[in-house]
């Protein structure tokens, strides 16, 4: 994410400091982990649904 155009625009701002950079990098990392976890839960849920089927 650090190479994205929006992130580079934020970094080039006069209001951006090194302490912001560390916090922003941490936030991006955490958000990336959350997205990965959500995708894993969705995959697990879909696998569970397909294995149960509708055997009525």
Residue pairs with C-beta under 8 A, 6 or more apart in sequence:
1 7
1 28
1 32
2 25
2 28
7 24
7 28
10 16
10 24
11 21
